Amino acid sequence: MVCLTSKFFLKLKKRLNPKLSISILVLIIVLILGLVGGLLYFRQQTQKLQNLDTSQPLTLGLQTPYDGLILNSNVLTVKGTTLPNSVVVFYTETDENSVESDANGNFAGTINLQGGINTLVVTAFSEIGEEKTQVVDVVYEEAEQADNTPSESSVQGVQIAKKPENNPASTKKQDKQAIVGNIDEVTTDSLIVIDKKGKIKVKTNLDQETPIIGQDKNQLKIKDLKTKDRTAIVTEEGIATKSPRLKKALKVYQKEATYSAQLKRRAVQGIIIILNKPLITLAHQTQRERHFNILTNDDTEYKVKNVAISSFADLKLGDRIMAVGDIDEIGNITAKRIHLIPGKAIGIFKKLPVATESAQLSPSPISTVSASPSPLASASATPSPSILPVSPSPLASEF
């Protein structure tokens, strides 16, 4: 190209004056450099899309709530940080919500609580299908059960308890925090609770007058407490520290272990490969052999960006979605909420094209294969448009 340009310039030089020839040559060189620079830039950007940058690991940090938080309001604010523009879902046994983090990775949303112990699961999903989860237990003291002293501060119009400072002398009422764990031993006058990791034991005094509130809001007796039950203990101290000193239990909240083991809520992310109302089948974003069955109904909520009232009709084959719901006995998820994930994920789709053409849009029977105890969703050996069951969430056993 340079050689041709030189010949062209020599011919042009004979016809034009020297000054004009130099100007034209400079202009041609600038145009050539601009063209080459543009091609290099385009190639670089294309390569970035095709090779998705995975150097930044997925993170999830919770600012609020924290384990053992006691609230007098049934509306909980969930705040934290993760990767920018990521979908974050949080849910309890009775409610769920989903949000998207902003350009700085900050996210915030609210969720409704029921009286007593609420197990909150917060999961963030990355662009490439990774997920990070945190599980905390919070306590909602309903009006008829709570004391009359103010114990909360307002954050963004929602009443939430203030996280205790790193000050052993702090015993303010707004710092109320419960000891949360599983019952290790119970006697007529004491209760020993072991934390989630099974490392720290805390002993508290209790008597026949200590209020013990079950998950059905009924008043229980000491004899009703059983080992391995999930328990939250409000002690005489403003902050329920794990110090060796014996504490007096002011109130005990109990959740039966059998109920916790049956908790089957799960959040999954994937790409729609079958869309046949009320059925959605997802393929995992990077592990395409893993499929998830999502069942929808009239109670399913849909969240689509910039669409005020969303529905099943807003979904299409190839869309990336997040679904949270209850898992049935054969592993299908009945969705409480479906969140359409924004963005194209071009790098992922170029590396792993989705064969939605093989997806059958005609009605397909739901598999009756029993759920597998393996973690996450069960997978078929090879990708298939047939409907495959998913296994119960491993989180259920952690509650």
ABEGO torsion letter per residue (X at the ends): XAAAAAAAAAAAAAABBAAAAAAAAAAAAAAAAAAAAAAAAAAAAAAAAABBBAABBBBBBBAOBBBGBBBABABBBBBBBBBBGBBBBBBBAABBBBBBBBAAGBBBBBBBBBBEBBBBBBBBBBAAGBBBBBBBBBBBBBAAABBABBABBBBGGBBBBBBBBBBAABABAAABBBBBBBBABBBAABBBBBBAAGABBBBBBBBAABBBBBAAGBBBBAAABBBGBBBBBBBABABBBABABBBBBABBBBBBAAAAAABBBBBBBBBBABBBOABBBBBBAABAABBBBBBBBAABBBBBBGBABBBAAABBBGBBBBBBBBBBAAGBBBBABBBBBBEAGAAAAAABBBBAAABBABBBBBBABBBBABBEBBBBABBBABBBBBBBBAAAAAX
